[in-house]
Amino acid sequence: MSKKLIFILIGIALLLIIYNATLIDATSPFEGESIVAVIGIVAALCAIVLLLIYWTSKKIQKSLNEEGKK
């Protein structure tokens, strides 16, 4: 997965967070459709964390491969 694709996916996840944040009812955030929006925000945050972990692991793998070639 290329660096550009990771950034695009993170951008989509951020847009989903913003959209879901507009759907949350401030008076009762854990009732009705607001809970669906909260779950959507948590899912998008999880996706961002997983993408950042993947990106970091690719950087580590690249540095270990370069170190092994020396």
Gaussian input, Z-matrix of N, CA and C with variables (Angstrom, degrees):
# hf/3-21g

backbone

0 1
 N
 C     1     B1
 C     2     B2     1     A1
 N     3     B3     2     A2     1     D1
 C     4     B4     3     A3     2     D2
 C     5     B5     4     A4     3     D3
 N     6     B6     5     A5     4     D4
 C     7     B7     6     A6     5     D5
 C     8     B8     7     A7     6     D6
 N     9     B9     8     A8     7     D7
 C    10    B10     9     A9     8     D8
 C    11    B11    10    A10     9     D9
 N    12    B12    11    A11    10    D10
 C    13    B13    12    A12    11    D11
 C    14    B14    13    A13    12    D12
 N    15    B15    14    A14    13    D13
 C    16    B16    15    A15    14    D14
 C    17    B17    16    A16    15    D15
 N    18    B18    17    A17    16    D16
 C    19    B19    18    A18    17    D17
 C    20    B20    19    A19    18    D18
 N    21    B21    20    A20    19    D19
 C    22    B22    21    A21    20    D20
 C    23    B23    22    A22    21    D21
 N    24    B24    23    A23    22    D22
 C    25    B25    24    A24    23    D23
 C    26    B26    25    A25    24    D24
 N    27    B27    26    A26    25    D25
 C    28    B28    27    A27    26    D26
 C    29    B29    28    A28    27    D27
 N    30    B30    29    A29    28    D28
 C    31    B31    30    A30    29    D29
 C    32    B32    31    A31    30    D30
 N    33    B33    32    A32    31    D31
 C    34    B34    33    A33    32    D32
 C    35    B35    34    A34    33    D33
 N    36    B36    35    A35    34    D34
 C    37    B37    36    A36    35    D35
 C    38    B38    37    A37    36    D36
 N    39    B39    38    A38    37    D37
 C    40    B40    39    A39    38    D38
 C    41    B41    40    A40    39    D39
 N    42    B42    41    A41    40    D40
 C    43    B43    42    A42    41    D41
 C    44    B44    43    A43    42    D42
 N    45    B45    44    A44    43    D43
 C    46    B46    45    A45    44    D44
 C    47    B47    46    A46    45    D45
 N    48    B48    47    A47    46    D46
 C    49    B49    48    A48    47    D47
 C    50    B50    49    A49    48    D48
 N    51    B51    50    A50    49    D49
 C    52    B52    51    A51    50    D50
 C    53    B53    52    A52    51    D51
 N    54    B54    53    A53    52    D52
 C    55    B55    54    A54    53    D53
 C    56    B56    55    A55    54    D54
 N    57    B57    56    A56    55    D55
 C    58    B58    57    A57    56    D56
 C    59    B59    58    A58    57    D57
 N    60    B60    59    A59    58    D58
 C    61    B61    60    A60    59    D59
 C    62    B62    61    A61    60    D60
 N    63    B63    62    A62    61    D61
 C    64    B64    63    A63    62    D62
 C    65    B65    64    A64    63    D63
 N    66    B66    65    A65    64    D64
 C    67    B67    66    A66    65    D65
 C    68    B68    67    A67    66    D66
 N    69    B69    68    A68    67    D67
 C    70    B70    69    A69    68    D68
 C    71    B71    70    A70    69    D69
 N    72    B72    71    A71    70    D70
 C    73    B73    72    A72    71    D71
 C    74    B74    73    A73    72    D72
 N    75    B75    74    A74    73    D73
 C    76    B76    75    A75    74    D74
 C    77    B77    76    A76    75    D75
 N    78    B78    77    A77    76    D76
 C    79    B79    78    A78    77    D77
 C    80    B80    79    A79    78    D78
 N    81    B81    80    A80    79    D79
 C    82    B82    81    A81    80    D80
 C    83    B83    82    A82    81    D81
 N    84    B84    83    A83    82    D82
 C    85    B85    84    A84    83    D83
 C    86    B86    85    A85    84    D84
 N    87    B87    86    A86    85    D85
 C    88    B88    87    A87    86    D86
 C    89    B89    88    A88    87    D87
 N    90    B90    89    A89    88    D88
 C    91    B91    90    A90    89    D89
 C    92    B92    91    A91    90    D90
 N    93    B93    92    A92    91    D91
 C    94    B94    93    A93    92    D92
 C    95    B95    94    A94    93    D93
 N    96    B96    95    A95    94    D94
 C    97    B97    96    A96    95    D95
 C    98    B98    97    A97    96    D96
 N    99    B99    98    A98    97    D97
 C   100   B100    99    A99    98    D98
 C   101   B101   100   A100    99    D99
 N   102   B102   101   A101   100   D100
 C   103   B103   102   A102   101   D101
 C   104   B104   103   A103   102   D102
 N   105   B105   104   A104   103   D103
 C   106   B106   105   A105   104   D104
 C   107   B107   106   A106   105   D105
 N   108   B108   107   A107   106   D106
 C   109   B109   108   A108   107   D107
 C   110   B110   109   A109   108   D108
 N   111   B111   110   A110   109   D109
 C   112   B112   111   A111   110   D110
 C   113   B113   112   A112   111   D111
 N   114   B114   113   A113   112   D112
 C   115   B115   114   A114   113   D113
 C   116   B116   115   A115   114   D114
 N   117   B117   116   A116   115   D115
 C   118   B118   117   A117   116   D116
 C   119   B119   118   A118   117   D117
 N   120   B120   119   A119   118   D118
 C   121   B121   120   A120   119   D119
 C   122   B122   121   A121   120   D120
 N   123   B123   122   A122   121   D121
 C   124   B124   123   A123   122   D122
 C   125   B125   124   A124   123   D123
 N   126   B126   125   A125   124   D124
 C   127   B127   126   A126   125   D125
 C   128   B128   127   A127   126   D126
 N   129   B129   128   A128   127   D127
 C   130   B130   129   A129   128   D128
 C   131   B131   130   A130   129   D129
 N   132   B132   131   A131   130   D130
 C   133   B133   132   A132   131   D131
 C   134   B134   133   A133   132   D132
 N   135   B135   134   A134   133   D133
 C   136   B136   135   A135   134   D134
 C   137   B137   136   A136   135   D135
 N   138   B138   137   A137   136   D136
 C   139   B139   138   A138   137   D137
 C   140   B140   139   A139   138   D138
 N   141   B141   140   A140   139   D139
 C   142   B142   141   A141   140   D140
 C   143   B143   142   A142   141   D141
 N   144   B144   143   A143   142   D142
 C   145   B145   144   A144   143   D143
 C   146   B146   145   A145   144   D144
 N   147   B147   146   A146   145   D145
 C   148   B148   147   A147   146   D146
 C   149   B149   148   A148   147   D147
 N   150   B150   149   A149   148   D148
 C   151   B151   150   A150   149   D149
 C   152   B152   151   A151   150   D150
 N   153   B153   152   A152   151   D151
 C   154   B154   153   A153   152   D152
 C   155   B155   154   A154   153   D153
 N   156   B156   155   A155   154   D154
 C   157   B157   156   A156   155   D155
 C   158   B158   157   A157   156   D156
 N   159   B159   158   A158   157   D157
 C   160   B160   159   A159   158   D158
 C   161   B161   160   A160   159   D159
 N   162   B162   161   A161   160   D160
 C   163   B163   162   A162   161   D161
 C   164   B164   163   A163   162   D162
 N   165   B165   164   A164   163   D163
 C   166   B166   165   A165   164   D164
 C   167   B167   166   A166   165   D165
 N   168   B168   167   A167   166   D166
 C   169   B169   168   A168   167   D167
 C   170   B170   169   A169   168   D168
 N   171   B171   170   A170   169   D169
 C   172   B172   171   A171   170   D170
 C   173   B173   172   A172   171   D171
 N   174   B174   173   A173   172   D172
 C   175   B175   174   A174   173   D173
 C   176   B176   175   A175   174   D174
 N   177   B177   176   A176   175   D175
 C   178   B178   177   A177   176   D176
 C   179   B179   178   A178   177   D177
 N   180   B180   179   A179   178   D178
 C   181   B181   180   A180   179   D179
 C   182   B182   181   A181   180   D180
 N   183   B183   182   A182   181   D181
 C   184   B184   183   A183   182   D182
 C   185   B185   184   A184   183   D183
 N   186   B186   185   A185   184   D184
 C   187   B187   186   A186   185   D185
 C   188   B188   187   A187   186   D186
 N   189   B189   188   A188   187   D187
 C   190   B190   189   A189   188   D188
 C   191   B191   190   A190   189   D189
 N   192   B192   191   A191   190   D190
 C   193   B193   192   A192   191   D191
 C   194   B194   193   A193   192   D192
 N   195   B195   194   A194   193   D193
 C   196   B196   195   A195   194   D194
 C   197   B197   196   A196   195   D195
 N   198   B198   197   A197   196   D196
 C   199   B199   198   A198   197   D197
 C   200   B200   199   A199   198   D198
 N   201   B201   200   A200   199   D199
 C   202   B202   201   A201   200   D200
 C   203   B203   202   A202   201   D201
 N   204   B204   203   A203   202   D202
 C   205   B205   204   A204   203   D203
 C   206   B206   205   A205   204   D204
 N   207   B207   206   A206   205   D205
 C   208   B208   207   A207   206   D206
 C   209   B209   208   A208   207   D207

   B1=1.4513
   B2=1.5257
   B3=1.3032
   B4=1.4554
   B5=1.5261
   B6=1.3094
   B7=1.4626
   B8=1.5280
   B9=1.3429
   B10=1.4573
   B11=1.5197
   B12=1.3293
   B13=1.4570
   B14=1.5241
   B15=1.3169
   B16=1.4625
   B17=1.5239
   B18=1.3272
   B19=1.4605
   B20=1.5278
   B21=1.3251
   B22=1.4640
   B23=1.5205
   B24=1.3338
   B25=1.4577
   B26=1.5281
   B27=1.3306
   B28=1.4654
   B29=1.5224
   B30=1.3176
   B31=1.4627
   B32=1.5228
   B33=1.3389
   B34=1.4620
   B35=1.5209
   B36=1.3248
   B37=1.4639
   B38=1.5232
   B39=1.3240
   B40=1.4682
   B41=1.5264
   B42=1.3348
   B43=1.4611
   B44=1.5262
   B45=1.3256
   B46=1.4616
   B47=1.5290
   B48=1.3246
   B49=1.4654
   B50=1.5255
   B51=1.3161
   B52=1.4680
   B53=1.5243
   B54=1.3257
   B55=1.4573
   B56=1.5309
   B57=1.3231
   B58=1.4623
   B59=1.5250
   B60=1.3168
   B61=1.4652
   B62=1.5263
   B63=1.3276
   B64=1.4644
   B65=1.5217
   B66=1.3288
   B67=1.4633
   B68=1.5302
   B69=1.3219
   B70=1.4606
   B71=1.5232
   B72=1.3264
   B73=1.4620
   B74=1.5314
   B75=1.3216
   B76=1.4683
   B77=1.5231
   B78=1.3174
   B79=1.4628
   B80=1.5213
   B81=1.3341
   B82=1.4748
   B83=1.5246
   B84=1.3312
   B85=1.4721
   B86=1.5306
   B87=1.3231
   B88=1.4532
   B89=1.5262
   B90=1.3173
   B91=1.4580
   B92=1.5235
   B93=1.3279
   B94=1.4615
   B95=1.5134
   B96=1.3313
   B97=1.4622
   B98=1.5282
   B99=1.3040
   B100=1.4655
   B101=1.5215
   B102=1.3174
   B103=1.4625
   B104=1.5236
   B105=1.3432
   B106=1.4648
   B107=1.5282
   B108=1.3170
   B109=1.4642
   B110=1.5195
   B111=1.3220
   B112=1.4704
   B113=1.5346
   B114=1.3216
   B115=1.4670
   B116=1.5296
   B117=1.3246
   B118=1.4629
   B119=1.5154
   B120=1.3157
   B121=1.4688
   B122=1.5245
   B123=1.3219
   B124=1.4665
   B125=1.5281
   B126=1.3305
   B127=1.4641
   B128=1.5306
   B129=1.3186
   B130=1.4631
   B131=1.5268
   B132=1.3215
   B133=1.4710
   B134=1.5287
   B135=1.3281
   B136=1.4680
   B137=1.5258
   B138=1.3288
   B139=1.4551
   B140=1.5277
   B141=1.3228
   B142=1.4709
   B143=1.5246
   B144=1.3211
   B145=1.4660
   B146=1.5294
   B147=1.3299
   B148=1.4641
   B149=1.5269
   B150=1.3272
   B151=1.4671
   B152=1.5289
   B153=1.3291
   B154=1.4673
   B155=1.5261
   B156=1.3280
   B157=1.4653
   B158=1.5259
   B159=1.3202
   B160=1.4719
   B161=1.5251
   B162=1.3413
   B163=1.4616
   B164=1.5318
   B165=1.3259
   B166=1.4575
   B167=1.5258
   B168=1.3224
   B169=1.4632
   B170=1.5242
   B171=1.3251
   B172=1.4690
   B173=1.5301
   B174=1.3353
   B175=1.4632
   B176=1.5266
   B177=1.3239
   B178=1.4624
   B179=1.5184
   B180=1.3376
   B181=1.4616
   B182=1.5338
   B183=1.3160
   B184=1.4601
   B185=1.5281
   B186=1.3390
   B187=1.4651
   B188=1.5301
   B189=1.3304
   B190=1.4682
   B191=1.5218
   B192=1.3178
   B193=1.4666
   B194=1.5138
   B195=1.3429
   B196=1.4548
   B197=1.5271
   B198=1.3170
   B199=1.4628
   B200=1.5253
   B201=1.3190
   B202=1.4553
   B203=1.5093
   B204=1.3282
   B205=1.4661
   B206=1.5246
   B207=1.3311
   B208=1.4655
   B209=1.4790
   A1=107.31
   A2=114.75
   A3=118.22
   A4=111.11
   A5=113.52
   A6=120.65
   A7=110.74
   A8=116.70
   A9=120.47
   A10=110.99
   A11=117.09
   A12=120.61
   A13=111.08
   A14=116.97
   A15=120.27
   A16=110.28
   A17=117.59
   A18=120.73
   A19=111.40
   A20=117.37
   A21=120.44
   A22=110.12
   A23=116.81
   A24=120.44
   A25=111.81
   A26=117.05
   A27=120.31
   A28=110.35
   A29=117.40
   A30=121.30
   A31=111.68
   A32=116.86
   A33=120.41
   A34=110.17
   A35=116.84
   A36=120.17
   A37=110.84
   A38=117.53
   A39=120.37
   A40=111.49
   A41=116.81
   A42=119.91
   A43=110.97
   A44=117.19
   A45=120.55
   A46=111.30
   A47=116.35
   A48=119.88
   A49=110.32
   A50=116.38
   A51=120.23
   A52=110.52
   A53=117.29
   A54=120.76
   A55=110.82
   A56=116.74
   A57=119.88
   A58=111.75
   A59=117.24
   A60=119.92
   A61=110.75
   A62=117.31
   A63=119.60
   A64=111.90
   A65=117.76
   A66=121.33
   A67=113.53
   A68=117.00
   A69=120.51
   A70=109.66
   A71=115.40
   A72=121.92
   A73=107.62
   A74=116.48
   A75=120.55
   A76=112.88
   A77=117.37
   A78=119.23
   A79=112.36
   A80=116.93
   A81=119.92
   A82=109.80
   A83=116.58
   A84=119.55
   A85=114.77
   A86=118.10
   A87=119.74
   A88=112.24
   A89=116.71
   A90=121.14
   A91=109.53
   A92=116.11
   A93=121.83
   A94=112.67
   A95=114.49
   A96=119.86
   A97=112.70
   A98=116.99
   A99=119.66
   A100=111.54
   A101=117.78
   A102=120.34
   A103=110.43
   A104=116.69
   A105=120.22
   A106=109.41
   A107=117.00
   A108=120.96
   A109=111.06
   A110=117.59
   A111=121.03
   A112=109.60
   A113=116.79
   A114=120.35
   A115=110.30
   A116=116.64
   A117=120.53
   A118=112.23
   A119=117.03
   A120=120.93
   A121=110.24
   A122=116.49
   A123=120.34
   A124=110.48
   A125=117.08
   A126=120.51
   A127=111.26
   A128=116.74
   A129=119.96
   A130=111.05
   A131=117.26
   A132=120.25
   A133=110.92
   A134=116.62
   A135=120.38
   A136=110.61
   A137=116.53
   A138=120.40
   A139=111.17
   A140=116.51
   A141=120.11
   A142=110.29
   A143=117.40
   A144=120.78
   A145=110.36
   A146=116.98
   A147=119.90
   A148=111.84
   A149=117.01
   A150=119.59
   A151=111.35
   A152=117.34
   A153=119.92
   A154=111.29
   A155=117.37
   A156=120.68
   A157=109.59
   A158=116.94
   A159=120.54
   A160=110.92
   A161=116.31
   A162=120.35
   A163=110.67
   A164=117.00
   A165=121.19
   A166=111.27
   A167=117.24
   A168=119.55
   A169=111.06
   A170=117.51
   A171=120.05
   A172=110.81
   A173=116.95
   A174=119.87
   A175=110.69
   A176=117.06
   A177=121.10
   A178=110.35
   A179=115.92
   A180=120.34
   A181=110.79
   A182=116.91
   A183=120.86
   A184=111.07
   A185=116.55
   A186=119.14
   A187=111.44
   A188=117.38
   A189=119.60
   A190=110.92
   A191=117.69
   A192=120.26
   A193=111.45
   A194=116.87
   A195=120.37
   A196=110.07
   A197=117.60
   A198=121.55
   A199=110.66
   A200=117.43
   A201=121.86
   A202=112.85
   A203=118.33
   A204=122.52
   A205=112.12
   A206=117.25
   A207=120.19
   A208=112.80
   D1=129.47
   D2=-175.85
   D3=-80.73
   D4=165.04
   D5=-179.22
   D6=-63.36
   D7=-38.08
   D8=-179.76
   D9=-63.96
   D10=-41.28
   D11=-179.53
   D12=-65.49
   D13=-38.62
   D14=177.75
   D15=-62.73
   D16=-42.94
   D17=179.41
   D18=-67.39
   D19=-35.72
   D20=177.44
   D21=-65.40
   D22=-43.67
   D23=179.71
   D24=-65.84
   D25=-38.07
   D26=175.44
   D27=-64.56
   D28=-39.44
   D29=177.44
   D30=-62.97
   D31=-41.83
   D32=177.52
   D33=-63.53
   D34=-42.04
   D35=178.94
   D36=-63.19
   D37=-39.52
   D38=177.46
   D39=-64.76
   D40=-38.95
   D41=176.66
   D42=-64.30
   D43=-38.40
   D44=177.20
   D45=-65.04
   D46=-37.89
   D47=176.96
   D48=-62.74
   D49=-45.04
   D50=179.96
   D51=-63.37
   D52=-44.35
   D53=-179.70
   D54=-63.07
   D55=-46.48
   D56=-179.29
   D57=-66.41
   D58=-30.82
   D59=178.35
   D60=-65.20
   D61=-29.59
   D62=178.28
   D63=-74.64
   D64=-18.13
   D65=-178.03
   D66=-89.23
   D67=-9.18
   D68=-176.86
   D69=-78.80
   D70=130.44
   D71=175.39
   D72=-84.98
   D73=121.51
   D74=-174.13
   D75=-66.54
   D76=-28.22
   D77=-177.41
   D78=-77.63
   D79=-31.48
   D80=178.41
   D81=-142.64
   D82=79.80
   D83=-174.61
   D84=-72.20
   D85=-13.50
   D86=-177.92
   D87=-114.07
   D88=29.05
   D89=179.23
   D90=-134.56
   D91=146.42
   D92=174.58
   D93=66.17
   D94=-136.39
   D95=-177.69
   D96=-75.67
   D97=-15.55
   D98=178.61
   D99=-65.02
   D100=-34.40
   D101=-179.90
   D102=-66.85
   D103=-32.36
   D104=176.61
   D105=-65.44
   D106=-40.60
   D107=177.77
   D108=-65.72
   D109=-39.46
   D110=178.28
   D111=-64.44
   D112=-42.77
   D113=178.00
   D114=-63.26
   D115=-38.64
   D116=177.06
   D117=-63.30
   D118=-39.00
   D119=178.12
   D120=-66.11
   D121=-44.58
   D122=179.49
   D123=-63.24
   D124=-40.56
   D125=179.13
   D126=-64.36
   D127=-41.60
   D128=178.61
   D129=-66.06
   D130=-38.40
   D131=176.52
   D132=-64.17
   D133=-39.82
   D134=176.93
   D135=-62.85
   D136=-40.84
   D137=178.41
   D138=-61.91
   D139=-41.53
   D140=178.82
   D141=-63.94
   D142=-44.11
   D143=179.60
   D144=-61.85
   D145=-44.02
   D146=179.27
   D147=-63.55
   D148=-40.33
   D149=178.15
   D150=-65.49
   D151=-38.51
   D152=178.54
   D153=-68.82
   D154=-36.43
   D155=175.72
   D156=-64.74
   D157=-43.02
   D158=178.90
   D159=-62.35
   D160=-43.81
   D161=-179.61
   D162=-63.29
   D163=-42.46
   D164=178.54
   D165=-64.57
   D166=-40.55
   D167=179.77
   D168=-66.42
   D169=-34.84
   D170=176.50
   D171=-66.89
   D172=-38.06
   D173=177.54
   D174=-65.45
   D175=-40.69
   D176=178.50
   D177=-65.20
   D178=-43.84
   D179=179.29
   D180=-61.82
   D181=-40.65
   D182=179.09
   D183=-63.83
   D184=-43.33
   D185=-179.57
   D186=-68.37
   D187=-34.86
   D188=177.44
   D189=-69.49
   D190=-36.61
   D191=177.10
   D192=-66.57
   D193=-39.18
   D194=178.79
   D195=-68.71
   D196=-36.10
   D197=179.02
   D198=-68.38
   D199=-36.14
   D200=-179.61
   D201=-71.06
   D202=-24.59
   D203=-179.75
   D204=-78.10
   D205=-16.13
   D206=-177.11
   D207=-73.22

